[in-house]
Every structure is written in structure tokens, then in C-alpha cells.
Amino acid sequence: MKYKIRIYVAILLLSFPAFLTVVYPSLSGDSRVELRELQNIPSLPTGFWTLRRWPSQFDQFTSDRFPFRTDLIRFIGNIFYTMDISISPEVLIGSQGWLFLRKTSDVLDESRGVKTLAPSQVTAWAASYIHRKEQLQEQGIELLLVIVPNKHTIYPQFMGKSNFLVGPTITDQIVAKLDEFQTEGIVDLRSVLREKAKSEQIYGRYNTHWNDRGAYFGYREIIKNIPNSHQILEEQLNFQSGQVVGGLTRLIGQSELTEESQVLIGDESNPSFEFNALAQKENFRTTGFITETTLTHLPRAIFLCDSNTDQYLYKYLAPSFHEALFVHHKGMKFDQEPIDSFQPNYVVYIIVERLIPYSLD
């Protein structure tokens, strides 16, 4: 009898968290903290295939919605952070509390020149890019490639034991090959931003991205390569210090960590600037969003870009053109349809190093 009671008690204790998960989901994980969609309770299976998937979905649900999951992650994260240990495989804790992206796209090995491309891959990459450039030139459109450096490239001194180069990086390989083919319109921002980083902080300590100041210095180099565009001068802009939250802090349960950063306040550079598609900005990864000014003599451009542009750089680029379409590059895929419909003067790839694909289809 005693053993039966113990078994019942054990079953009750083990099932109680699941009960709380289903009845009080607000006690469980928070997608805003973990920066991902958490698994909801799966529907009951209605067929063979849904029945096969149901156990794994329910297992993910109980893991994501475990009672007080967010609080536990934060508590454990606090303990490990004090020891400079990351609880997330995606985050490297460097020196002086600096955080770096670690897992995505083998970014650490790529930044140190451990993971590289074979010479034949580099040649094929450059040849495919030049072919695209020639295709667009036949249509009267100029193609530019802008390389945004990884934070690892600009601040390697804060990467702790990972602060050493083994050899040329993938970026080095591609830029060298394009230079060998005398390809015009390659804007490599690494050297300019390395120099700026000596005098001020241009990337977030707790973020993967540059800050508003870093984005402006990148913009200034880009716009030099686009004739007839409207250049915004630094004195026309208003930067103020503000507290910002870095996306990497949430991944290690430290969502309350903030840092002081230079933030762009308003837009004083072009009073005629209109943000026509502000309501559609959430469509950046699909159809993109369009900005427009009343200055019809300025060129039109399509920017195939990532979150460094969507969140920061577009604020400077948009007022510099009559019309601009900002849309995710989707791994530098080439799609003629938006080019035909938008009829730009320029197509500009703006891609951070870690998202450069190993091949161009």
C-alpha cells in the first residue's frame, strides 16, 4: 500500500507542472524574451501523419511552456553570466562583458579564417556575381555590392580566447577575387569602420548590429558610389545618448541589461521625406517596403539587404533617393520580378559578412 501511495504521489508531482502549463500558460516561457515563437499546445491528431508529429510537438510544448521557464532561465543566466559562461550556444561572452554571435552560419570560424571557401568556389561566386552585374547593365541598371562587417571583425579585441586570425576570411577571398576581375561597385566597409571604431563605439556591446552612428559612417561610404543621390551631412543629423537593449542579452537570460548608445533623433536632413509604406514595414522579409521623397530628380534604387539596413541604415538611405525599395536579400537570391516592376537606376546588395552565401545560384 505504501508503495502505491508513493507512486501516486510521484505521478502527481510529475504531472503538476504540465497541469500548470495548460491551465496557466502565462506562467510559462515568454517569446519576447527568447526572441522566437514558442510552441502552443498542439491540436489533437486527426490522422496518421498528425499522430506521428503530435508527440514531438507536445514535448516541445511542455518544454517551452514549463511553469516559470523565463524566470528560471533568467536566474540560471545570472549565475553563469557572473562567471563569463553563456547558457546559449548562440552567444559568446567575450572580455569586459561584450557579447558576440557564435552559432549562426559558423560565424566564429568564418571571422577567424578557419572556415573558408575552396578556390573553385570563390571563382564561381565571383563569376556568378559579375554575370548578374552584366545582366543589369544591359538594362541600364548599376549593381553594387556593399559588405557590412561582422561585429567580430571590428572588435576582435573583446572576443577573449577567440581573438586570433588563422588566415584570410571568406570576405577576404571574395573581395580579392572580385578585385582581380576588376569589378567596379564593391563597397567594403571593413577598413573604414575599423578606423572609426578607434575613436568611438559604433557597434552595440550587447547586440549583433552597428548603432546609428556606425550605420551613418557606412551610409557615407555607400552614397559616395552612387552619383546624383542626395548626401546627408553629419551636421544635419541629431544624435543623442540613450539606453538601448541588445538582442543577444535575451538569449542568455539577461534581458534587463542595457547600454548607452548614440541614437538618431528625428530626421532633419530632408523635410520633404515621406515614409509612404510605414504600415507595411513588417513586410520587409517578403515584399519589402517603399520610401519616397518629392525630389524627382534623384535616382531610384532597390536595396537587397538584412536587419542592419532594415533597422538602422534605411533612415539615411531613404532620404537620398526619389524612391527606394527595401527588401530582404534572401541569401542573395536573384529575382528579376521586382526589378521589372520597380524600374530602378541602382540595385544594391547590402549584406553582413556572416550572411554571405557560399555560392550564388
Salt bridges, closest charged atoms under 4 A:
ASP30 OD2 - ARG32 NH2 3.05
GLU34 OE1 - ARG36 NH2 3.17
GLU34 OE2 - ARG69 NE 2.65
ASP64 OD1 - ARG36 NH2 2.84
ASP71 OD1 - ARG74 NH1 3.61
ASP106 OD2 - LYS115 NZ 3.83
ASP109 OD1 - ARG112 NH2 3.38
GLU142 OE1 - LYS133 NZ 3.70
ASP172 OD1 - ARG190 NH1 2.71
GLU180 OE1 - LYS177 NZ 3.32
ASP188 OD2 - ARG190 NH2 2.84
GLU195 OE1 - LYS198 NZ 3.20
GLU200 OE2 - ARG213 NH2 2.98
ASP212 OD1 - LYS315 NZ 2.82
GLU221 OE2 - LYS224 NZ 3.01
GLU234 OE2 - ARG213 NH1 2.70
GLU234 OE1 - ARG220 NH1 3.47
GLU256 OE1 - ARG74 NE 3.95
ASP306 OD2 - HIS329 NE2 3.58
ASP310 OD1 - LYS281 NZ 3.08
GLU323 OE1 - ARG300 NH1 1.90
ASP361 OD2 - LYS333 NZ 2.55
